[in-house]
Amino acid sequence: MAVSAFRALCGKSTSLNLSSRKMKEVPECVYTLTKLSALLLNNNTITALPVQLLALQHLTELNLGNNALTEVPAVLGHVQSLKKLYLFSNHITAVPPDVIGGLQNLIVLNLNHNHIQRLPPEIKSLRKLQHLSVLDNQLEDVPEDLGHLTELREINLTSNRLTRLPKQLYQCKGLTKIHAARNRLSSLPEGIGKLKQLAVLDVAGNKLSMFPTEFHLLPLRELYCEGNSFVRREPTSSVQKAEVLTLKELAARLVLREDRGGVSLVHRMLPRYPGLRSMLLEASRCALCPGPFLTTWLECVHFVSLRKVGKLRSPLTVPVRARLCSYACFNVKGHSYYAVATRHVEPN
Ligand SMILES: [Zn+2]
């Protein structure tokens, strides 16, 4: 320690490596090295950080990995110069909102191998964040506010307890890698086609029955999807009753069709009814005809060869979700869609 601290004191180095020194706390003299930009404290038994850390006004990288912290130290919320923060392999259970809210310049945040159950909505303050890694924690949900992290390039949520991902994640349009293996995901939200730079998708070891529509349009280079419960291609005959649509559904389809006309009265009047308009934003189109629908559709899949997805070279085929507007469309011969369930009706 003496030599590296001495070098730093002489101004020859702006980085100080104190990893693996069996330290329970940071030595006082470190806080006199005010030019430090990188401080490596990993592989010790540190349990807390004092406010003196604020003397290091140029600190951009702090590695506290493999220590004995039980929470994200409060003082970090005031070290606004930080760009890279490593807190992996501690005993952290909570990420305090006010601490995370003070780290606006963070580019890398690594919280791997802790006991974190939730990320606070204040994570949206990390507007410059590019790499977020929360591998091997106890997350049961991730906040919708992740959608504000528009600089995000990589997110690692592997080995948690997630049952869903928020659709707002797709607002992070620069995402190139999503790691969400070994969770409890039963589906991925619709809209994944917005991720036009997604090169790596790892969803192995979940409970997925199919991929969302537009999956086959992703520019993937790597896909990991083993260990799911994908529906299989086993055609069986079924009773196809003509559906009775609700009045709401019939009206919605009419309005949606008219709105598409561009010059119709409905199209001109719709801006005056913002509530109606936002409801219609949830509408989708039939994969076959392609007429619009709102809440009632036939849940189908088509089987896509992974050779045709991005740059994947796998011989496998996977089921990709497709929704048809009606049995009338489904009964048309010559398409490759398979129904997987009965008609889906959402509560009005
Ligand atoms: Zn249709």
Residues whose N, C-alpha, C, O or C-beta is under 5 A from the ligand:
A	BS01	ZN	C286 L288 C289 G291 L324 C325 S326 C329
